[in-house]
Amino acid sequence: MQMTGKTVLITGASRGIGAEAARVFALAGANVALAARSVNKVQALAEDLGQRAIGVNCDVSDYAQAEAAVQACVQHFGGLDVLIGNAGVIEPISHLADADPAAWGRVIDINLKGVFHGMRAALPVMIAAGGGSILTVSSGAAHGPVEAWSHYCASKAGAAMLTACVDKENRGKGIRAMGLSPGTVATQMQREIKASGVNPVSQLDWSDHIPADWPARALLWMCAPAADPYVGTEISLRDDDIRKMIGLT
């Protein structure tokens, strides 16, 4: 998949899946905008990736900052072709009856409202240009309850529905909206889950998790015509057939 001349905005790009996606898309020739609260990290990664990459300070829970990130793509690269809604947090892991309401709400602000903010900022730009791809990093937690993850499950379920709504409203305008459920990935989030000691996911071995470049490569594949039959759906990397199509082993 070649992305030469295409511009990609990745939220949560300072580490994990987001940082790997930045590398994968840059290698495919794309202009890449890396957005995160850790501005020093994304700017350093952008420098490593070269002149076709920029780092943008962005807290997705603030709509103005999400809009500014989209406008940075327009100003630096002339438009926006792909939005990857990847920014997400899981801390603090807590049973619902003991949850701190403010901390619980902060996860919703990032994982759910942050996805909406990116979509809302990107859609007018993409529609005016004739189309684009909006890819949301989802989770199995979007579709089933997990102990002590009420905030994460609720936010991911909402983000999956937002992605479906984008498809419902905008497929006819050239927008390709899809979700990606990667399974468990060897990232810092899994270290936080492990440290919690709560629920079966925290008991998994590090070797049970897939490498972060697998979902990154899946996101690149989702921009190709081969993924068109999956527009409006959520792709799971637990599906062996999907892995084979992407070339993951």
N, C-alpha and C positions, 0 to 999 in steps of 0.2 A: 504494500500500500504506500503510494507516494503522496505526500501532502505539500509539495512545493507550491508556494504562493498562497497557501491556506493559513489562516490565523486561528490559533487555539488559545482559549482562556481556561486555566486550571485553578480552581480554588483549593485551599488546603495543600499548596504545592511545596511547603517547606520540608516535608518528610514523607516517608511511606509511599503509598500508592501515588499521591500527587507528584512527588519528586521523580519517581520512576516514570510516570506518564510524561513529564516534561522531557526527560531524556529520550524516551521512545519517539515522541512526536518530533523532537528536534532532529533526531537521526533520520526521520522520514522526510525531512525538508521543510517542516512547518515553521511559521513564525509562532513563537510561544510566549504567552504572558503568564507569569507565575504569580499568583495572588495568595497572600497569607498575612497573618498578624505578625509573624516573625520576619520582618522586612529584611533584616540583615542576611538571614539564611536564603531567602529567595533571590536577593540581589547577588549573593555570592554564587548561587547555582546558575543564575542567568549569565553571569560573567564566564563561567566554565563552559556554558553551552554556546556562547558566541554572539555575534551581532544580531542574530535573528531572535534573541530572547531578551525579555525585560522582566524585572522583578517589581511587583506592585504591592504597596502596603494596603491590606484590605482585611477588615473585620466584617465578614459577610452578614453578621447580625445587624449591621447598620446599612440601610438601603443606600444612603448617599455614597458610602464607600464602595459598594457593589457597582453602582452606576458609574462611579469614577474609574473603576477597573475596566469596565466595558469601553468607556470613552478613551481610556489610554490605548486600548487596542485599535480603536478607530484612528486616533491621532498618530500612533507610531507605525501602524501597518495598513491603514486604509479601510479596515472593516473587521468583522468577526464571523468566522465560519463554524466554529465548534465551541460550545460551552461545556465544560466538565464540572459538574457540581459534586465535588469530592470532600469539601471541608466538613469535618465531623468530629465530635468528641463523645466519650462515654463516661468520663469521670464527672461527678462522684457516683460510683456504683453503690446502690443502697436499696434496701427493701422499701417499698412504697410507704409503709406506715411510719418509717423513720426518716423519710427523705426531707431534706431541707428545701422548702418551697422555692426559694430564690435560686439555689443551685440547680434544681430540677428545671426551672423555667429557663435558665441560661442554656441548657442543652437544647431545649426546644428552639430558642432564639438562633442557635447556630445550625443545628441539624435540619430544622424544618423551615423556619423563616429565612435562614440563609440561602436555602435552595430556591425558595420563592423569589428572594431579592435578586439572585443571579438571573433567573428566568425572566423576571419582569424587566430588568435592565437590558437583557440581550435580545429579547423578542422583537422590539421595534426595529432594531438595527438589522437583524437577520431578515425580517419580513420585507423591509424596504429594499434589501439586496436580492430578494428572490428566494431566500431559504437558508438553511443551516441545520446543524445537528446539535441537539441538547441531550447530553448524556448524564444521567444521575447515578452516582455510586450508591447502590442500595445494600440490602443485607437480608439474610434469612430471618433476621429479627423483625423485619417489616411484616412478616406473614405468620408469626407465631410468638407467644409470650415466652420470655426468658426470665428466670428468677433474678430479681434485683436490677433489672434493666428496663423498668417501666418507661423511663424517660427516653431511652434509646429506641426501644420497640415502638413507642408511640410516634416519635419523630421520624423514624425510618418508614413506618407505615404511611404517615402523612406525605412524606417526600415521594413515595411510590405513587400515591394518588395524584399528587401534583404533576408528576411526569405523564400520567395517563390523561390528565386534563389538558396538558399542553398538546398532546397528540390529538385529542378529541377536537380541540378548537382550531388547531393550526396545521394539521397535516396537509390540507388543501392549499396552504400558503407556502409549501416547500419546506416545512419544518419536520425534521426526523427526530422524534423524541423516543428515547429508550432508557431502560434501567439496566444496571449490571450488578448482580449479586455475586460477589467474588468468593464467598465462603470465608474461612478463617485464613488470614494473611499474616505473614511474619513481619509485623510492624510494631512500633511502640505501643499502639493500642492493645495488642495482645499481651505485652508485658504488664500493662495496667490491669488487664483482666486476670492474668495469672496471679498478680499480687493480691487481688481481692479475695481469692480463695473461695468465691461463691459461684455456684452452679457448675454443671459439667464442663462448660467451655473452659473454665479456669484450670481444669484438671488435664487438659490436653498437653501433649508433649510438644516442644518447639518443632520437632520434625514432622508433626501432623499438619503444620500450616504451609500453605503454598507461598512461593517467593513473590515479592511485590511487583516484579516485572511481569508476572502472568496477567493480573488485571490490567496493567498498563498496556500490554500488547493486545488484550481483548478490546480495550477502548479504541485503539487504533483500528482494529479490524471492524469495529462497529461503525466507522466512518466510511467503509467501503461499500460498493453496491451489493456485495455478497451478503451484507447484513440487512438489506432492505426488507426481506420477509419478516424480520423481527421488529420492525418499526412499530411503536405503540405497545411493546411487550417488555418484559424483564428477562434478560439473559442470565443464566446461572452457570458459573464455572464448575459447579458440581456435576454438570451434565457432560458425560464423556463425549457425546456427539459434538457438542459445542466446542469442547477442548480440541477435538480432532480438526474441526473446521478452521479454528484459529491457528493450529499448529503447535499446541502446547502438549508437552509430554512430561 
